[in-house]
Amino acid sequence: MAFRALHYVFKIPNRGEAVKFYKNVLGMEVLRHEEFVEGCKAACNGPYDGRWSKTMIGYGPEDNHFVLELTYNYGIGSYRHGNDFVGIHIYCPKVYRRIISESTLPKVKHEGFLEVNDPAGYRFFIHDKQSSSHDPVRKLELASTNIHRSIDYWSKKCGMKLLESSDKHALLSFGDGQCQLQLTLGEQPIDRGQAYGRVAFSCPRDRLAPLQDKMDKGGETVVTRLVSLDTPGKATVEVIILADPDGHEICFVGDEAFCSLSQVDPKADELLAVAMSEDYSDAWFQKRGGKKTH
């Protein structure tokens, strides 16, 4: 399998609230946690300098599950949401029943699925139906201003297989059993806000440079050119960051090094708990006018 869907990035202002929701409500587990002392060269944490952390959370190992990357910037107190991200679709009757039974949890009930937001404002669609694969996370849904243009980019430029389409939506995938990408026609121009995310895919390392060249020749946006990213004590990975015609950011990472970097860390929960217990940023910034809002 040459290309593989990996994860989507959320910017969260409160790790404790977020992790409680993902573990207790959605039933996910913390897979790894990493701390960084300065901003990422590929803006993985957004356009911010300073300390930040990355927490990978999902229903199983990153080798064969689509997971979420919770990015926390120590100096940012909130992020304005736009309309670029529509939602994550989870197919799991157990999670559906759990949310139904949570009387204090705000939710919108539709026929066959529930709509619920995490504490940071990111939307999830919880379906009362078993997933067709081992992974309950079946679809990432993003907004599009022009479905036909989006199909051309994602299928012809990125190489995804078009599974179905209409004038108002398109469904694409890099392979059977993987999380699918659903593009849905929006009613308004795309506003990415400051809470915008980034979808990540892996591919063989030797495919990165040719993909970058292909985008250059096609006049497409390359946000970050091929670069190496270090993680303290772990493998160094190579990535390119692209943007589709609507500005959705896309990370392609060399699979060989990423497979080493992304192994489940049995101490992930402990590392996250220690980081949160030692996080005095709220008090520190409060004395200096408070955390920034974006």
C-alpha positions in Angstrom: 0.0 0.0 0.0 1.9 3.1 -1.3 -0.1 5.8 0.4 -1.9 5.6 3.8 -4.2 8.0 5.7 -2.7 8.7 9.1 -4.3 11.4 11.2 -5.9 14.8 11.4 -4.6 17.7 13.5 -6.7 19.6 16.1 -5.5 22.6 18.0 -6.7 22.4 21.6 -6.5 25.0 24.3 -7.1 22.7 27.2 -5.5 19.2 27.3 -7.3 18.0 30.4 -10.8 18.6 29.0 -9.9 17.3 25.6 -8.3 14.0 26.8 -11.2 13.4 29.2 -13.7 13.7 26.3 -11.7 11.5 23.9 -11.1 8.8 26.5 -14.3 8.8 28.5 -16.8 9.7 25.8 -15.4 8.5 22.5 -13.5 5.6 24.1 -10.1 6.3 22.5 -6.7 5.7 24.1 -3.5 7.9 24.3 -1.0 6.4 21.9 2.0 8.7 22.4 2.8 12.1 23.8 5.7 14.4 22.9 6.8 17.8 24.2 8.7 20.4 22.1 10.5 23.5 23.3 10.2 25.5 20.1 7.8 25.8 17.1 7.8 23.2 14.4 9.7 23.9 11.1 6.7 22.7 9.2 4.2 24.6 11.4 2.8 21.4 12.8 1.6 23.4 15.8 0.4 26.3 13.7 2.2 29.6 13.1 3.4 29.8 16.7 6.8 29.9 18.4 7.5 28.6 21.9 6.6 25.4 23.8 4.0 23.0 22.5 3.0 19.4 22.7 1.6 16.7 20.5 -0.7 14.0 21.8 -1.8 11.2 19.5 -5.1 9.6 20.4 -7.2 7.0 18.7 -8.7 3.5 18.6 -5.5 1.6 18.0 -1.9 1.7 16.7 -1.1 4.4 14.1 0.1 1.6 11.8 -3.4 0.7 10.9 -5.8 3.3 12.4 -6.7 6.8 11.5 -6.0 8.8 14.7 -6.1 12.4 15.9 -3.2 14.7 16.7 -4.0 17.0 19.6 -1.7 20.0 19.4 -1.4 22.2 22.4 0.4 25.5 22.4 1.3 26.6 25.9 0.7 30.3 25.2 -2.6 30.2 23.3 -5.9 30.2 25.2 -8.4 29.8 22.4 -8.7 29.5 18.6 -11.4 30.9 16.4 -13.1 28.1 14.4 -13.9 28.5 10.7 -16.1 26.4 8.4 -13.4 24.4 6.7 -13.7 21.3 8.9 -17.1 19.6 8.8 -16.5 16.6 11.0 -15.0 13.2 11.8 -17.4 10.2 11.2 -17.1 7.4 13.8 -19.1 4.1 13.3 -19.5 2.4 16.6 -22.8 1.5 18.3 -21.1 1.3 21.7 -20.0 4.9 21.5 -23.4 5.9 20.2 -25.1 4.3 23.2 -22.7 5.9 25.6 -23.3 9.4 24.3 -27.1 8.8 24.3 -26.9 7.9 28.0 -24.8 11.0 28.8 -27.7 13.3 29.8 -25.4 16.3 30.4 -23.5 16.1 27.1 -24.9 18.4 24.5 -25.8 16.5 21.3 -27.9 16.7 18.2 -29.8 13.5 17.3 -30.3 12.6 13.6 -31.7 9.5 12.1 -29.0 6.8 12.7 -26.3 9.1 14.0 -25.5 11.8 16.7 -23.7 15.1 16.3 -21.4 16.0 19.2 -18.6 18.5 19.7 -15.4 18.0 21.7 -14.6 20.7 24.3 -12.5 22.7 21.8 -15.4 22.8 19.3 -14.5 20.1 16.8 -17.5 18.2 15.5 -18.0 14.4 15.4 -20.7 12.3 13.8 -21.3 9.1 15.8 -23.1 6.5 13.7 -25.2 3.7 15.3 -23.7 1.2 12.9 -20.7 -1.0 13.1 -17.6 0.0 11.1 -17.0 -1.9 7.9 -13.3 -2.2 8.9 -11.4 -2.7 12.2 -11.2 1.1 12.7 -14.3 2.9 13.9 -13.0 6.2 12.3 -14.3 5.9 8.8 -14.5 9.4 7.3 -12.9 12.8 7.5 -15.3 15.4 6.1 -14.0 18.7 4.8 -15.8 21.6 3.1 -15.2 22.5 -0.6 -16.2 25.5 -2.7 -16.0 23.6 -6.0 -16.5 19.8 -5.9 -15.2 19.2 -9.5 -12.0 21.2 -8.8 -11.5 19.3 -5.5 -11.9 16.0 -7.3 -9.4 17.0 -9.9 -6.8 17.9 -7.2 -7.3 15.0 -4.8 -7.6 12.3 -7.4 -5.3 13.5 -10.3 -2.7 15.4 -8.3 -2.7 13.5 -5.0 -3.6 10.1 -6.5 -6.6 9.2 -4.3 -9.3 6.9 -5.8 -12.6 8.5 -6.4 -15.3 6.2 -4.8 -18.4 8.3 -5.5 -19.3 11.8 -6.4 -22.2 14.3 -7.2 -22.4 18.0 -7.6 -22.4 18.4 -3.8 -20.0 15.8 -2.5 -17.1 13.5 -3.3 -15.8 10.4 -1.5 -12.1 9.4 -2.0 -9.7 6.9 -0.5 -6.1 5.7 -0.7 -7.2 2.1 -0.1 -9.6 -0.5 1.3 -10.1 -0.3 5.0 -8.6 3.2 5.3 -10.3 6.3 6.6 -12.0 8.0 3.6 -12.0 11.7 2.7 -15.4 13.2 2.1 -15.5 16.6 0.4 -18.9 18.4 0.8 -19.9 21.5 -1.0 -20.2 24.5 1.4 -22.7 27.2 1.2 -20.2 30.0 2.1 -16.6 30.8 1.1 -14.1 28.8 3.1 -13.0 30.4 6.3 -10.2 28.4 8.0 -10.2 30.5 11.1 -7.3 29.9 13.4 -8.4 26.4 14.5 -7.7 25.0 11.1 -6.3 21.5 10.9 -4.1 19.4 8.7 -4.6 15.9 7.3 -1.6 13.6 7.1 -0.8 10.7 4.8 2.3 8.5 4.5 4.1 7.4 1.4 7.4 5.8 0.5 10.2 8.4 1.2 11.3 8.3 -2.4 7.9 9.5 -3.5 8.1 12.8 -1.6 10.4 14.8 -4.0 8.5 13.7 -7.1 5.2 14.6 -5.6 6.6 18.1 -4.7 7.8 18.5 -8.3 4.4 17.4 -9.6 2.7 20.1 -7.6 5.3 22.7 -8.6 4.7 21.9 -12.3 1.0 22.0 -11.9 1.1 25.4 -10.2 -0.3 24.0 -6.9 0.5 25.4 -3.5 3.5 23.9 -1.6 3.3 25.3 1.9 6.5 23.7 3.2 9.1 22.2 0.9 10.7 18.9 1.7 12.1 19.2 5.2 13.4 16.9 8.0 11.6 17.1 11.3 13.1 16.0 14.6 11.3 14.5 17.6 13.4 14.3 20.8 14.6 10.7 21.3 12.7 9.4 18.3 13.1 9.0 14.5 13.6 12.0 12.2 10.9 12.1 9.5 10.8 13.9 6.2 7.7 15.8 5.1 6.2 18.1 2.5 3.2 20.2 3.3 0.7 21.0 0.5 -2.6 22.9 0.3 -5.5 22.1 -1.9 -7.5 24.8 -3.8 -9.5 25.6 -0.7 -6.5 25.9 1.5 -6.8 22.6 3.3 -3.3 21.6 4.5 -2.0 18.2 3.6 1.1 16.6 5.1 2.9 13.8 3.2 5.5 12.0 5.4 8.0 9.3 4.5 6.5 6.1 5.7 9.7 4.2 6.7 10.8 6.7 9.4 7.2 7.5 10.4 6.5 3.8 11.2 9.4 4.0 13.7 8.3 7.4 15.1 4.6 6.4 15.5 4.9 3.2 17.6 2.6 3.1 20.6 4.3 4.3 23.7 3.2 2.3 26.8 4.1 5.3 28.9 2.1 7.8 26.8 -0.6 8.3 29.5 2.0 8.8 32.2 4.0 11.3 30.1 0.8 13.3 29.3 -0.2 13.3 33.0 3.2 14.5 34.1 3.2 17.3 31.4 -0.3 18.4 32.5 0.7 18.4 36.2 3.7 20.5 35.5 1.9 23.0 33.2 1.7 26.3 35.1 1.2 28.3 31.9 -2.2 29.5 32.9 -0.9 31.2 36.0 2.3 32.4 34.3 0.4 34.1 31.4 -2.3 35.4 33.8 0.3 37.5 35.5 1.3 38.9 32.1 -2.1 39.7 30.7 -3.4 36.2 29.9 -2.9 33.8 27.1 -3.4 34.9 23.5 -6.7 34.3 21.7 -6.7 33.5 18.0 
